[in-house]
Amino acid sequence: MRIHFNMLAAVAFAAAGVSLPASTAFTQASLYGLARFGLEHGGDKVLEFEYEDGSTPDVTAGGGLLLAVGGAAQLVRLGSGALDAQLTAGLKWRTIPAANNQDANWLRFPLEGLLFYRLPSGFRVGAGTTVHFANALKASGAVLNDKVEFKNTPGVLVQAEYIRRNLSFDVRYTMLDYEVQSGGGTVSASSIGIGIGFLFGQRATSTGTGAP
């Protein structure tokens, strides 16, 4: 399975970094930047705490807030639609509700490469890969003091979104396992997420597919 993920990662990142324009002018009209904010949920429970009121908030491997920036390019037109490549880098963060005697923070830096098919209506569907770098869960307090680091194992990402002028609205599914850096063991970090993005540099309508 890891061989399959690594091959997919190489293909997606290579495609996201290389465009196939018909001319220099076409390339300039096809490139645009983007910033995305997302919320993701899912994965195995890794930490669980009991508060004084009896509540037990938990930390799951796939959950968290995601902020990403990057760029996209239209590779080629396919009939009335187009093939887009997108590459982003971001920060994913998860914590627990405020507590007097315990703190926990999970930081990781996702790098994502995706290929999309864009319809003239502004809808896009695509798939690619994600790798989470510097992936570490840190906990400190009366209940637990520990740091767990995870390997940079790639996963599969599928996403559907709608672009309206300079805004995008998306839903995605990530299939990903985290492997503990030392001591072995894996946890599922698969998640479902929603997000909103802002396109800049070139409006969505500039990509040549007639998006509204």
Protein Blocks (a to p, Z undefined) as FASTA:
>chain_A
ZZmmmmmmmmmmmmmmpccdfbfklmmmmgccdddddddeedjdfbdcddfkopacdddf
kgccdddddddddfbdehjbccddddddddddddddddfkbccdddddddddddddddfk
opacdddddddehiacddedjkbgcdddddddddddddddddehjaccdddddddddddf
bhgaaddfbdcdddddddehiafklnonopZZ
